[in-house]
């Protein structure tokens, strides 16, 4: 469906994943039994809904094809299909990791090239 998918995580969780060599998920992922991701056209809304006002966040870009059959697109918010990974995230599938700081208005600032179509 999409070439890249996205995960928003705290800097602390990502540091733990880097040390372990694998990302097993945030607490909500572990609770739900899969790792929640968003497509490019979903991630801004996901951040606004689930991470409003949070600092020290990272935007992780993942090669969806590298995840194979463990990645399922399932109905979630508003009837949209969201990517869910049933398993751990191998760090080799990560394309980029960038800061997701808060702007002066309290909204998160996405990378400059994110909204220009490069990630759609």
N, C-alpha and C positions, 0 to 999 in steps of 0.2 A: 504493500500500500504506500508506504513512505520509505525513502532511503535512509533518513535520519529520524531518530526519536530522541526525546529529552527527558532528563531526570533532574529535579532540583533537590539538592541535599545540603545539609550544613557542612561547613568546612571541617568540623570535628569528625563527622561520620565519614567523610571522604578520606580524611587522613587515616582513619582506622582501616578503611578498605584498602588504601594504598599499602599500608603496613602488612595487611593480611594477604594482599595479592588478589583479592576478590571482594566484590560488593554483594552482601547477602540481603541488603534491604534496610530501610528505615523502620522504626517501630510499627508504623501502619502497614508496611509491606509484610512484615513478619506476622502481624495479626491476621491479615487477609489471605496469606498463603501465596502471594505473588508480588512481584515488584511493579509498582505503578509507574507508567511513563506517559508522556503526552507527545502528540504529533506537533509539528511546528505551528500549525494554526490553532492549537489548543493550549500551548504552554503559557502564554501570557495570561489567559483566563485562569488557568490552574494556579499560577503563582498568586494572582490577586485573590482568589478564593481561599487557598489553603496556606499561604505564606505571608499574608499581609503584615507589614511592619517588621518582619523578621530580618535581622542582620546576619552577616557571615554566611551567606548562601552562595552556592556555586551552581552554575548551569552546566550540566554534563550532556554532551552530544554523543550519541551512540549510533553505530552502523547497525541498522535494524536487520539487514540480511545476515550479518555475522551471528545473530542469535538463533537462527534456525527455527526449528519447529517448536521450540520452547516458548517462542513469542506468539501470543494469541491476541487478535483484535476482537475485543468484546464490548458489548453495549454497556455504557455507563452514563455519566451526566448528560441529561437532556436527550437521551437516545443515541448519542454519538458513539462511534466505535473508538475505543482507547486501547493502546498497546499494553499488554500485561505479560510479564516474563515469569514463567513458572520454572524457577531455578535461580541460580546465582548469576550475577553479571561478571563475566570474565573481563578484566581490565583491558585486554587486547582489543576489545570491540569499541573502546572509547576513542572518539575522533578528536574531541577537544574538551577542555575544562576551563571555564571562564568565571570571573567574579560576577555576582548579580547584586550590585549595591543598591541601596535606597537613594532615590533622588530627593531633592528639596521638598517635593510635593508628597513624599511618603510612598510613592510608587517605585517599584523596582526598575532599574535601568538595564535594558537588554543591550547586547552588543550592537554597535552602529549598523553592521551589515545584516542584522537579524531581520529587520522589517523591510528590507529592500528587495525581497524575493529570493535571495540566495538560499534561504532555508525553507522555502515553501514546497 
